[in-house]
Amino acid sequence: MGLIPVKAPPSTAAWRHLAARDGFEVAYFQPGDDGHRIEGGTTAVEEGQSWIVTYLITLDAAWTTRNVQITGRAAAGSHRLVLEADGAGHWRVDGEDSRRR
C-alpha cells in the first residue's frame, strides 16, 4: 500500500473552545526531513477551574504518530506524560509498555 498524498498543513492554526469550556488553542506545524512536528498549547476555564496544556507531537513521513509529550497544569499541580509509538501499534507510556499498565 502506497502513501496517500497529504496537503501540507498551514504553519499555524488557532481556535476557540466554545462548548464544554471557555478556552483557546494554538498549534504550530513544522515539516522536517524525516516527518512533521506539531507544537501547541491550550488553556481554558472549565467548571470554574483554569488549566493549561502544552504538547509536542512528532509524526514520521507517513504522518504516523511516533512521540507525544504533554504537560498539564492546574491549581492542583502539574503533570507530564510522554507517549512513544513504534509505528506498528505498540505504545510506551512514560517509558513503560502500555500493555502492562
Sequence and secondary structure as in RCSB ss.txt:
>XXXX:A:sequence
MGLIPVKAPPSTAAWRHLAARDGFEVAYFQPGDDGHRIEGGTTAVEEGQSWIVTYLITLDAAWTTRNVQITGRAA
AGSHRLVLEADGAGHWRVDGEDSRRR
>XXXX:A:secstr
          SEEEEEE SSSEEEEEEEEEEETTEEEEEEEEEEEETTEEEEEEEEEEEETT  EEEEEEEEEET
TEEEEEEEEE SSS EEETTEEGGG 
